[in-house]
Amino acid sequence: MVFFENDLGDALFMILSGRVKVTILSDDGREVILSMLSEHDCFGEMSLLDDQPRSATVIALSETDILEYSGQAGRQKSWTSMFTYRRAAFAILSACFPGRGRPS
């Protein structure tokens, strides 16, 4: 288990190896699979950006290595750290969201 729906969240994750599934529970208690993610896919950004609880549960399906960008020291400090280490942050965000960005 990586995290549960409604957990507090302050981290963005990128899968280095392995697979995870992203799920929610339906009103009748059944598992609904929203997504299957694998190497280089990212998740967890919504809670990092909007300061809301996790919107889904993420479960590792195999041995999985995950890179975590955490804002444990507080949201303001985490964004300050991102700007301080902008090359690393840019590389992580570019890998998570390929094809998105400002035109050159």
Residue, then its C-alpha position, 0 to 999 in steps of 0.5 A: m500500500v502506498f497510500f489510502e483515499n482520504d489520507l493527508g498528502d504532501a508528496l508527489f511520487m514517480i515510479l522508478s520500477g514496478r506497477v501500482k493501481v489507483t482505486i476508489l471504492s464505489d458507493d456499494g463498496r466495490e473497488v473501481i480501478l481508475s488507472m494502472l501505472s508503471e515505470h516513469d508514471c507519476f501520481g499524488e500531485m493533486s494533494l500536493l497542489d491543492d492541499q486536499p486529502r488523497s482522492a484515491t488509494v494507490i496499491a503496489l502490485s509488485e515490488t516497486d521502487i518509488l521516488e518521493y518528492s515530499g513537502q513534509a517540512g511544510r508547503q511553503k518550504s517545499w515550494t521554496s525547495m523546488f525553486t531552489y533546486r529548480r533543475a531537479a524539480f524541472a526534471i521530475l516534473s518534465a518526466c511526470f508530465p511529458g509534452r506539457g510546458r510553455p512554448s519556446 
